[in-house]
Amino acid sequence: MTIRDRLEEAVAAPPTVFGEPMETADGTTIITVARGSAFGRSARPVGVFVVHEGRAHWTPAVDSNRIAQLGEWIGLLTGVIATLAILRRPPWPDLRRR
């Protein structure tokens, strides 16, 4: 990969947006991180940096609804494929006379 390719990739990628650092009562600093859209209208949360006692910790944002919906779609697709396979060639023996 050349430098030009990397520059084009960096320009094409949506920008990463860091929020204002927020400090809690126990001295923990929280910095939110979001990935901006290509059009600059909205930002999708990526996660947060938590800085506590001089150590930084990354916590990713996980969309559990999206993961659950993906599981449901995979189950539905598996059921449809299995049904089509059984209807196309049933597992029971062929009882027709030839």
Protein Blocks (a to p, Z undefined) as FASTA:
>chain_A
ZZklmmmmmmmpccdddddddddfkopacdddddddfkomaccdfbdcddeehiacdddd
ddfklmmmmmmmmmmmmmmmmmmmmmmmccbdcfbdZZ
